[in-house]
Amino acid sequence: MQIVFSSVAEKQWQEYVFAGKKTKLKKITQLLDDIILSPYKGLGKPEALKHQLTGSWSRRINTEDRIVYKLADNTIFVNSIKGHY
């Protein structure tokens, strides 16, 4: 399975790298690994999103941040990794 970051998610990843947020980057990596194994259950309390984000899922990185992603054609599209939806 392939993971594709949106331009927004890529920018957020770079912000964490430049800020030296190693713990947060490690947690994001763990969640992405778990999403590959089981996209709809597992770590980070997966939640199906509603309304404008129907079809997307989120997982908790911490109390403030979520990974928002969508699965299509064996590819995980990561929309964001910072903030809430």
WOTA-V258399 format. One line per field, one symbol per residue. ss: DSSP state (A for helix, B for strand, O for the rest). A space follows every 50 residues. Layout:
BEGIN
ss->???
END
This chain:
BEGIN
ss->OBBBBOAAAAAAAAAAAAAOOAAAAAAAAAAAAAAAAOOOOOOOOOBBOO AAAOOOBBBBOOOOOBBBBBBBOOBBBBBBOOOOO
END
